[in-house]
Amino acid sequence: MNHLDEMSRKIRTLRSSNAVDEMERRWDEEYADRYNDSRLTLRDPAELSGDYPGGLGEFFSATNGGRFGDIVMRIEKRFRDQVAVDAAGEPIDDRDRVQVGDVGEDALLLDKESGNILLYHYTYFKHGWDTGVLVECADVPEFIATVALGSRYREIRGPLSKQSSHWWEDDPWYSYLQESGMAE
């Protein structure tokens, strides 16, 4: 599967189907009491000033950051160097990462060398989990195509086997992904 093509196709589909307006309508009519913002934001494409691996530039050439349900991809000026730490506050490895997004209080971290991207939950130990890595993808296009715009969106709150509820069944973004055929 070519995740870059899939990511680009899905973003084009969102634009051509007026998905932003549809999600705004749903937020106003159905979800304003549960969510602070509409569940989808697509900004105009942009070029990154920095040199980042992992298809981040290709994502920005499709949209300059944005919101996909609970996933918020930052604009470049909001990127921050970040270290993933374990329960003892020690770095989990010696990788150099930059935070390129957020999922609530969790961080989307891009490995500056490999382009690997992971969703990291800093207080994983409070849940009895062995690791704070909730989702890991080889690159940004895989993350966008399969998580932000796909069935793996359900994993953003931890391993499915450890979640206490099927929260995604009531999530308007995941419902939209299912209706549009992007998620199962």
GUKELO-519024 format. One line per 5 residues: number of its first residue (from 1); their letters; for each residue x, y, z of N, C-alpha, C. Coordinates in nm, 2 decimals. Each point is the difference from the previous one (the first is absolute). Example, Ala and Ser with C-alpha at 12.3 -4.5 7.8 and 13.67 -1.06 7.14 Angstrom:
% residues 2
1> as> 1.32 -0.57 0.78 -0.09 0.12 0.00 0.09 0.12 0.00  -0.04 0.11 -0.07 0.09 0.11 0.00 -0.08 0.11 0.08 $
% end
This chain:
% residues 184
1> mnhld> 0.08 -0.12 0.00 -0.08 0.12 0.00 0.09 0.12 0.00  -0.03 0.10 -0.08 0.07 0.12 -0.01 -0.07 0.10 0.09  0.05 0.03 0.12 -0.07 0.08 0.09 0.00 0.15 -0.05  0.11 0.04 -0.07 0.00 0.14 -0.05 -0.12 0.02 -0.09  -0.02 -0.09 -0.10 -0.11 0.02 -0.09 -0.13 -0.01 0.07 $
6> emsrk> -0.01 -0.09 0.10 -0.13 -0.02 0.07 -0.03 0.13 0.09  0.11 0.06 0.06 -0.02 0.12 0.08 -0.05 0.11 -0.09  0.07 0.02 -0.12 -0.03 0.11 -0.09 -0.14 -0.02 -0.05  -0.04 -0.12 -0.04 -0.14 -0.03 -0.05 -0.10 0.04 0.11  0.02 -0.05 0.12 -0.10 0.03 0.10 -0.01 0.15 0.03 $
11> irtlr> 0.11 0.07 0.00 -0.01 0.15 0.03 -0.07 0.07 -0.12  0.03 -0.05 -0.12 -0.08 0.06 -0.12 -0.15 -0.03 0.01  -0.03 -0.12 0.05 -0.14 -0.04 0.01 -0.07 0.09 0.11  0.07 0.02 0.11 -0.06 0.09 0.10 -0.03 0.14 -0.05  0.10 0.05 -0.08 -0.02 0.13 -0.06 -0.11 0.00 -0.10 $
16> ssnav> -0.01 -0.09 -0.09 -0.09 0.00 -0.11 -0.15 -0.03 0.05  -0.01 -0.07 0.11 -0.13 -0.03 0.06 -0.05 0.10 0.10  0.07 0.11 0.01 -0.03 0.10 0.10 -0.02 -0.06 0.14  0.09 -0.08 0.04 0.00 -0.07 0.13 0.01 0.10 0.11  0.08 0.11 -0.02 0.02 0.10 0.11 -0.14 0.06 0.03 $
21> demer> -0.07 0.04 -0.10 -0.14 0.05 0.02 -0.09 -0.10 0.07  0.01 -0.12 -0.05 -0.09 -0.10 0.06 0.03 -0.03 0.15  0.13 0.00 0.03 0.04 -0.02 0.14 -0.04 0.12 0.09  0.01 0.12 -0.06 -0.04 0.12 0.07 -0.15 0.00 0.02  -0.08 -0.04 -0.09 -0.14 -0.01 0.01 -0.04 -0.10 0.11 $
26> rwdee> 0.07 -0.12 0.00 -0.03 -0.10 0.11 0.04 0.06 0.13  0.11 0.07 0.01 0.04 0.05 0.13 -0.10 0.10 0.05  -0.05 0.09 -0.09 -0.10 0.10 0.04 -0.13 -0.07 0.05  -0.04 -0.10 -0.08 -0.13 -0.06 0.02 0.00 -0.11 0.10  0.10 -0.08 0.01 0.00 -0.12 0.08 0.10 -0.01 0.11 $
31> yadry> 0.12 0.06 -0.02 0.11 -0.03 0.09 0.05 0.12 0.08  -0.06 0.12 -0.01 0.06 0.11 0.06 0.00 -0.01 0.15  -0.09 -0.08 0.06 0.00 -0.02 0.14 0.11 -0.09 0.05  0.06 -0.08 -0.09 0.11 -0.09 0.04 0.14 0.04 -0.04  0.01 0.08 -0.11 0.13 0.04 -0.05 0.01 0.15 -0.01 $
36> ndsrl> 0.13 0.05 0.02 0.02 0.14 -0.01 0.01 0.05 -0.14  0.04 -0.08 -0.09 0.03 0.04 -0.14 -0.06 -0.11 -0.10  -0.01 0.05 -0.12 -0.04 -0.09 -0.11 0.11 -0.11 0.00  -0.04 -0.12 -0.05 0.09 -0.11 0.00 0.10 -0.01 -0.12  -0.01 0.10 -0.09 0.09 -0.01 -0.12 0.04 0.14 -0.04 $
41> tlrdp> 0.13 0.02 -0.02 0.05 0.13 -0.05 0.11 -0.04 -0.10  -0.02 0.05 -0.12 0.10 -0.01 -0.11 0.05 0.14 -0.04  0.13 0.02 0.02 0.05 0.13 -0.03 0.06 0.00 -0.15  0.02 0.12 -0.05 0.06 0.00 -0.14 0.14 -0.06 0.01  0.04 -0.07 -0.11 0.13 -0.06 -0.01 0.11 0.10 0.03 $
46> aelsg> 0.11 -0.05 0.05 0.12 0.09 0.03 0.13 -0.08 -0.02  0.11 0.07 -0.01 0.13 -0.06 -0.01 0.06 0.01 0.14  0.07 -0.10 0.04 0.08 0.01 0.13 0.13 0.08 -0.03  0.04 0.08 0.10 0.12 0.07 -0.01 0.12 -0.09 0.04  -0.03 -0.10 0.09 0.10 -0.09 0.04 0.00 -0.13 -0.08 $
51> dypgg> 0.11 -0.08 0.02 0.01 -0.12 -0.07 -0.04 -0.12 0.09  -0.11 -0.05 -0.02 -0.05 -0.11 0.09 -0.02 -0.13 -0.08  0.03 -0.11 0.06 -0.02 -0.13 -0.07 -0.14 -0.05 0.01  -0.02 -0.12 -0.05 -0.12 -0.08 0.03 -0.13 0.05 -0.07  0.02 0.07 -0.11 -0.12 0.05 -0.08 -0.07 0.11 0.06 $
56> lgeff> 0.06 0.07 0.10 -0.07 0.12 0.06 -0.02 0.11 -0.10  0.10 0.02 -0.09 -0.01 0.10 -0.10 -0.12 -0.03 -0.10  -0.02 -0.13 -0.03 -0.11 -0.04 -0.09 -0.13 0.03 0.07  -0.01 -0.03 0.13 -0.12 0.03 0.07 -0.03 0.15 0.00  0.10 0.08 0.02 -0.02 0.15 0.00 -0.03 0.05 -0.14 $
61> satng> 0.04 -0.07 -0.10 -0.03 0.04 -0.14 -0.15 -0.03 -0.03  -0.06 -0.08 0.08 -0.15 -0.03 -0.01 -0.08 0.09 0.10  0.05 0.02 0.12 -0.06 0.09 0.09 0.10 0.04 0.11  0.00 0.13 0.04 0.09 0.05 0.09 -0.05 -0.03 0.14  0.02 -0.12 0.05 -0.05 -0.04 0.12 -0.15 -0.02 0.00 $
66> grfgd> -0.07 -0.02 0.11 -0.14 -0.01 0.00 -0.05 -0.09 0.11  -0.13 -0.01 0.01 -0.07 -0.08 0.10 -0.07 -0.12 -0.07  0.02 -0.12 0.06 -0.07 -0.11 -0.05 -0.06 -0.07 0.13  -0.12 0.04 0.03 -0.06 -0.06 0.13 0.08 0.06 0.12  0.06 -0.10 0.08 0.08 0.04 0.11 0.15 0.03 -0.04 $
71> ivmri> 0.03 -0.03 -0.12 0.14 0.01 -0.04 0.02 0.14 -0.06  0.10 0.08 0.06 0.03 0.13 -0.05 0.15 0.00 -0.05  0.01 0.03 -0.13 0.14 0.01 -0.05 0.03 0.15 0.00  0.11 0.03 0.07 0.04 0.14 0.02 0.05 0.06 -0.13  0.00 0.13 -0.01 0.06 0.08 -0.10 0.15 0.00 0.04 $
76> ekrfr> 0.09 0.02 -0.10 0.14 -0.01 0.02 0.05 0.09 0.12  -0.04 0.12 0.01 0.05 0.09 0.10 -0.03 -0.04 0.14  -0.09 -0.10 0.01 -0.04 -0.06 0.14 0.08 -0.13 0.02  0.08 -0.05 -0.09 0.08 -0.12 0.03 0.09 0.03 0.11  0.03 -0.11 0.09 0.09 0.01 0.11 0.08 -0.12 0.01 $
81> dqvav> 0.13 0.01 0.03 0.08 -0.12 0.03 -0.06 -0.06 0.13  -0.01 -0.13 0.00 -0.06 -0.07 0.11 0.07 -0.13 0.03  0.00 -0.04 0.12 0.06 -0.13 0.05 -0.11 -0.09 0.06  -0.01 -0.12 -0.05 -0.09 -0.09 0.06 0.07 -0.07 0.12  -0.07 0.01 0.12 0.06 -0.05 0.12 -0.08 -0.12 0.06 $
86> daage> 0.07 -0.08 0.08 -0.07 -0.11 0.06 -0.06 0.04 0.13  -0.05 -0.10 0.08 -0.06 0.03 0.13 0.09 0.06 0.10  0.13 -0.02 -0.02 0.10 0.06 0.09 0.05 0.14 -0.05  -0.06 0.04 -0.11 0.05 0.13 -0.05 0.12 -0.01 -0.09  0.05 -0.12 -0.03 0.11 -0.02 -0.08 -0.04 -0.01 -0.15 $
91> piddr> 0.08 0.05 -0.09 -0.03 -0.02 -0.15 -0.01 -0.15 -0.03  -0.10 -0.03 -0.09 -0.02 -0.14 -0.03 0.10 -0.05 -0.10  0.07 0.10 -0.07 0.11 -0.04 -0.09 0.08 0.13 -0.03  0.09 -0.01 -0.09 0.09 0.11 -0.03 -0.04 0.07 -0.13  -0.13 -0.02 -0.04 -0.05 0.06 -0.13 -0.02 0.15 0.02 $
96> drvqv> 0.02 0.07 -0.11 -0.02 0.15 0.00 -0.14 0.02 -0.07  -0.10 0.05 0.08 -0.13 0.01 -0.05 -0.05 0.15 0.01  -0.10 0.03 -0.09 -0.07 0.12 0.00 -0.15 -0.02 0.01  -0.07 0.07 0.09 -0.14 -0.01 0.01 -0.07 0.07 -0.11  -0.07 -0.07 -0.08 -0.07 0.05 -0.12 -0.15 0.01 0.02 $
101> gdvge> -0.05 -0.06 0.11 -0.14 0.00 0.02 -0.04 -0.04 0.14  -0.13 -0.01 0.02 -0.05 -0.03 0.13 -0.13 -0.08 -0.01  -0.02 -0.09 0.10 -0.13 -0.06 0.01 -0.04 0.02 0.15  -0.08 0.10 0.02 -0.02 0.04 0.14 0.13 0.04 0.07  0.04 -0.07 0.11 0.12 0.03 0.06 0.12 -0.09 -0.04 $
106> dalll> -0.03 -0.08 -0.10 0.10 -0.09 -0.05 0.07 0.07 -0.12  0.12 -0.05 -0.03 0.09 0.07 -0.10 0.02 -0.09 -0.12  -0.01 0.06 -0.12 0.04 -0.06 -0.12 0.15 0.04 -0.03  0.09 -0.10 0.01 0.14 0.02 -0.01 0.06 -0.06 -0.13  0.07 0.09 -0.07 0.07 -0.04 -0.13 0.14 -0.02 0.03 $
111> dkesg> 0.06 -0.12 -0.03 0.14 -0.03 0.01 0.07 0.08 -0.11  0.09 0.09 0.04 0.07 0.09 -0.09 0.09 -0.07 -0.10  0.04 -0.12 0.03 0.09 -0.08 -0.09 -0.08 -0.09 -0.09  -0.08 -0.09 0.06 -0.07 -0.10 -0.07 -0.13 0.04 -0.07  -0.07 0.10 0.06 -0.13 0.04 -0.04 -0.11 -0.08 0.06 $
116> nilly> 0.03 -0.09 0.09 -0.10 -0.08 0.07 -0.08 0.10 0.09  -0.13 -0.03 0.01 -0.08 0.09 0.08 -0.08 -0.09 0.10  0.00 0.05 0.12 -0.07 -0.07 0.11 -0.09 0.09 0.08  -0.11 -0.05 0.05 -0.09 0.06 0.09 0.04 -0.04 0.14  0.05 0.09 0.08 0.05 -0.03 0.13 -0.08 0.05 0.12 $
121> hytyf> -0.04 -0.09 0.09 -0.07 0.04 0.12 0.09 0.00 0.12  0.03 0.12 0.05 0.10 0.01 0.10 -0.03 -0.06 0.13  -0.13 -0.01 0.03 -0.04 -0.06 0.13 -0.05 -0.14 -0.01  0.06 -0.08 -0.09 -0.04 -0.13 -0.03 0.00 -0.09 0.12  0.10 0.02 0.09 0.01 -0.08 0.12 -0.12 0.00 0.10 $
126> khgwd> -0.07 0.11 -0.01 -0.12 0.02 0.08 -0.11 -0.10 -0.04  0.01 -0.05 -0.12 -0.10 -0.10 -0.05 0.06 -0.14 0.01  0.12 -0.02 0.05 0.06 -0.13 0.01 0.05 -0.05 -0.13  0.02 0.09 -0.10 0.05 -0.04 -0.13 0.15 -0.02 0.00  0.05 -0.08 -0.08 0.15 -0.02 -0.01 0.07 0.11 -0.07 $
131> tgvlv> -0.07 0.07 -0.09 0.07 0.10 -0.08 -0.10 0.12 -0.02  0.06 0.11 -0.03 -0.08 0.12 -0.04 -0.03 0.01 -0.14  0.05 -0.09 -0.08 -0.02 0.01 -0.15 -0.14 -0.06 -0.03  -0.09 0.09 -0.04 -0.14 -0.05 -0.03 -0.01 -0.04 -0.14  0.06 0.07 -0.09 0.00 -0.03 -0.14 0.14 0.04 -0.06 $
136> ecadv> 0.05 -0.09 -0.09 0.12 0.03 -0.06 -0.01 -0.03 -0.15  0.05 0.09 -0.08 -0.01 -0.02 -0.15 0.14 0.03 -0.06  0.02 -0.06 -0.11 0.13 0.02 -0.07 0.03 0.15 -0.04  -0.11 0.07 -0.04 0.01 0.14 -0.04 -0.13 0.07 0.01  0.00 0.13 -0.03 -0.12 0.08 0.01 -0.11 -0.05 -0.09 $
141> pefia> 0.02 -0.02 -0.13 -0.11 -0.05 -0.09 -0.07 -0.13 0.06  0.08 -0.09 0.05 -0.07 -0.12 0.06 -0.08 0.04 0.12  0.04 0.09 0.08 -0.07 0.05 0.12 -0.13 0.07 -0.05  0.01 0.09 -0.09 -0.12 0.07 -0.05 -0.10 -0.09 -0.07  0.05 -0.09 -0.09 -0.09 -0.09 -0.07 -0.07 -0.10 0.08 $
146> tvalg> 0.08 -0.06 0.10 -0.06 -0.11 0.08 -0.06 0.04 0.14  0.05 0.10 0.05 -0.04 0.04 0.14 -0.09 0.13 -0.01  0.05 0.11 -0.04 -0.08 0.12 -0.01 -0.12 -0.01 -0.09  0.02 -0.07 -0.11 -0.10 -0.02 -0.10 -0.03 -0.15 -0.03  0.01 -0.08 0.11 -0.03 -0.14 -0.02 -0.04 -0.07 0.12 $
151> sryre> -0.01 -0.13 -0.01 -0.06 -0.09 0.11 0.09 0.00 0.12  0.13 0.03 -0.01 0.08 0.00 0.12 -0.02 0.12 0.09  -0.09 0.09 -0.04 -0.04 0.11 0.09 -0.04 -0.05 0.13  -0.06 -0.11 0.01 -0.05 -0.06 0.13 0.12 -0.02 0.09  0.12 -0.01 -0.04 0.12 -0.03 0.08 0.05 0.12 0.07 $
156> irgpl> -0.05 0.12 -0.02 0.07 0.12 0.05 -0.02 0.01 0.15  -0.08 -0.08 0.06 -0.02 0.01 0.15 0.06 -0.13 0.06  0.08 -0.07 -0.07 0.07 -0.12 0.06 -0.04 -0.12 -0.08  0.07 -0.11 0.04 -0.03 -0.13 -0.06 -0.15 -0.03 0.01  -0.06 -0.05 -0.11 -0.14 -0.03 0.01 -0.04 -0.10 0.11 $
161> skqss> 0.09 -0.09 0.02 -0.02 -0.11 0.10 0.00 0.06 0.14  0.05 0.12 0.02 0.01 0.06 0.14 -0.10 0.12 0.02  -0.07 0.03 -0.11 -0.10 0.11 0.02 -0.13 -0.05 0.06  -0.05 0.08 0.09 -0.12 -0.05 0.08 -0.13 0.02 -0.08  0.00 0.08 -0.11 -0.12 0.01 -0.07 0.03 0.02 -0.15 $
166> hwwed> -0.10 -0.01 -0.08 0.02 0.02 -0.15 -0.04 0.15 -0.02  0.08 0.09 0.05 -0.03 0.14 -0.01 -0.02 0.05 -0.14  0.07 -0.06 -0.09 0.00 0.04 -0.14 -0.14 -0.02 -0.07  -0.08 -0.08 0.06 -0.14 -0.02 -0.05 -0.08 0.13 0.01  0.04 0.08 0.10 -0.07 0.13 0.02 0.08 0.12 -0.05 $
171> dpwys> 0.11 -0.02 -0.06 0.09 0.11 -0.05 -0.05 0.04 -0.13  -0.03 0.13 -0.02 -0.05 0.04 -0.13 0.10 -0.01 -0.11  0.13 0.02 0.03 0.10 -0.01 -0.11 0.01 -0.15 -0.05  0.00 -0.09 0.10 0.01 -0.14 -0.05 -0.13 -0.04 -0.07  -0.11 0.05 0.04 -0.13 -0.03 -0.07 0.01 0.05 -0.14 $
176> ylqes> 0.06 0.12 -0.02 0.01 0.06 -0.13 0.10 -0.09 -0.09  0.11 -0.04 0.06 0.09 -0.09 -0.07 -0.07 -0.13 -0.05  -0.08 -0.05 0.09 -0.07 -0.12 -0.04 -0.10 0.03 -0.12  -0.08 0.11 0.02 -0.10 0.03 -0.10 0.07 0.03 -0.14  0.12 0.06 0.00 0.07 0.03 -0.12 0.08 -0.12 -0.06 $
181> gmae> 0.00 -0.11 0.07 0.08 -0.11 -0.05 0.15 0.00 0.03  0.04 0.10 0.08 0.14 0.00 0.04 0.04 -0.09 0.11  -0.10 -0.04 0.08 0.03 -0.09 0.11 -0.11 -0.11 0.00  0.03 -0.11 0.06 -0.09 -0.11 0.00 -0.11 0.02 0.10 $
% end
